[in-house]
């Protein structure tokens, strides 16, 4: 009963802590640069050129889902035609294929950035 409350609460606190650390560190870094007299326009550099972030996310998500689907299919084939247990085959093949999909998506996103 207690674990049912503590797990979501600790997950929420962990995510909040990570986001808080990112933004507070970024703010301190920017304030330190401004105190040294550096122009604030350096924070906006590099935003105009390059591929929009949504395109990279879509490409990576697509390859992740394709890899997961292929992993499920391969795990089904392996468990059907061999005597291996389902409990070990499904997660391992799905994670392997999802990782391959993410690696392929990374390479495709890098190629998008070259164009």
QUIBELKA-V802919 format. One record per residue. N is the residue number from 1. RES is the residue in one letter. PHI is phi in whole degrees, -180 to 180 (NA if undefined). OMEGA is omega as a letter, one per 20 degrees, with the letter a starting at -180 (999 if undefined). Layout:
# QUIBELKA-V802919
n->N res->RES phi->PHI omega->OMEGA
n->N res->RES phi->PHI omega->OMEGA
This chain:
# QUIBELKA-V802919
n->1 res->X phi->NA omega->a
n->2 res->X phi->-67 omega->r
n->3 res->X phi->-67 omega->r
n->4 res->X phi->-67 omega->r
n->5 res->X phi->-96 omega->a
n->6 res->X phi->-72 omega->a
n->7 res->X phi->-66 omega->r
n->8 res->X phi->-65 omega->r
n->9 res->X phi->-65 omega->r
n->10 res->X phi->-68 omega->r
n->11 res->X phi->-63 omega->r
n->12 res->X phi->-62 omega->r
n->13 res->X phi->-64 omega->r
n->14 res->X phi->-66 omega->r
n->15 res->X phi->-63 omega->r
n->16 res->X phi->-61 omega->r
n->17 res->X phi->-63 omega->r
n->18 res->X phi->-64 omega->r
n->19 res->X phi->-64 omega->r
n->20 res->X phi->-61 omega->r
n->21 res->X phi->-63 omega->r
n->22 res->X phi->-62 omega->a
n->23 res->X phi->-71 omega->r
n->24 res->X phi->-70 omega->r
n->25 res->X phi->-66 omega->r
n->26 res->X phi->-64 omega->r
n->27 res->X phi->-65 omega->r
n->28 res->X phi->-62 omega->r
n->29 res->X phi->-64 omega->r
n->30 res->X phi->-67 omega->r
n->31 res->X phi->-64 omega->r
n->32 res->X phi->-65 omega->r
n->33 res->X phi->-68 omega->r
n->34 res->X phi->-67 omega->r
n->35 res->X phi->-63 omega->r
n->36 res->X phi->-79 omega->r
n->37 res->X phi->94 omega->r
n->38 res->X phi->-75 omega->a
n->39 res->X phi->-65 omega->a
n->40 res->X phi->-72 omega->a
n->41 res->X phi->-71 omega->r
n->42 res->X phi->-68 omega->r
n->43 res->X phi->-74 omega->a
n->44 res->X phi->-100 omega->a
n->45 res->X phi->-69 omega->r
n->46 res->X phi->83 omega->a
n->47 res->X phi->-87 omega->a
n->48 res->X phi->-79 omega->a
n->49 res->X phi->-94 omega->r
n->50 res->X phi->102 omega->a
n->51 res->X phi->-85 omega->r
n->52 res->X phi->-60 omega->a
n->53 res->X phi->-64 omega->a
n->54 res->X phi->-67 omega->r
n->55 res->X phi->-68 omega->r
n->56 res->X phi->-66 omega->r
n->57 res->X phi->-63 omega->r
n->58 res->X phi->-65 omega->r
n->59 res->X phi->-63 omega->a
n->60 res->X phi->-66 omega->r
n->61 res->X phi->-65 omega->r
n->62 res->X phi->-62 omega->r
n->63 res->X phi->-67 omega->r
n->64 res->X phi->-64 omega->a
n->65 res->X phi->-68 omega->r
n->66 res->X phi->-63 omega->r
n->67 res->X phi->-63 omega->r
n->68 res->X phi->-65 omega->r
n->69 res->X phi->-64 omega->r
n->70 res->X phi->-66 omega->r
n->71 res->X phi->-64 omega->r
n->72 res->X phi->-63 omega->a
n->73 res->X phi->-64 omega->r
n->74 res->X phi->-65 omega->r
n->75 res->X phi->-65 omega->r
n->76 res->X phi->-63 omega->r
n->77 res->X phi->-64 omega->a
n->78 res->X phi->-65 omega->a
n->79 res->X phi->-72 omega->r
n->80 res->X phi->-74 omega->a
n->81 res->X phi->-101 omega->r
n->82 res->X phi->-129 omega->r
n->83 res->X phi->-101 omega->r
n->84 res->X phi->-75 omega->a
n->85 res->X phi->-78 omega->a
n->86 res->X phi->-65 omega->a
n->87 res->X phi->-62 omega->a
n->88 res->X phi->-99 omega->a
n->89 res->X phi->-74 omega->a
n->90 res->X phi->-59 omega->a
n->91 res->X phi->-63 omega->a
n->92 res->X phi->-66 omega->a
n->93 res->X phi->-68 omega->r
n->94 res->X phi->-64 omega->r
n->95 res->X phi->-67 omega->r
n->96 res->X phi->-63 omega->a
n->97 res->X phi->-70 omega->r
n->98 res->X phi->-66 omega->r
n->99 res->X phi->-64 omega->r
n->100 res->X phi->-64 omega->r
n->101 res->X phi->-63 omega->r
n->102 res->X phi->-67 omega->r
n->103 res->X phi->-65 omega->r
n->104 res->X phi->-64 omega->r
n->105 res->X phi->-64 omega->r
n->106 res->X phi->-63 omega->r
n->107 res->X phi->-66 omega->r
n->108 res->X phi->-67 omega->r
n->109 res->X phi->-68 omega->r
n->110 res->X phi->-67 omega->r
n->111 res->X phi->-68 omega->r
n->112 res->X phi->-63 omega->a
n->113 res->X phi->-70 omega->r
n->114 res->X phi->-72 omega->a
n->115 res->X phi->-73 omega->999
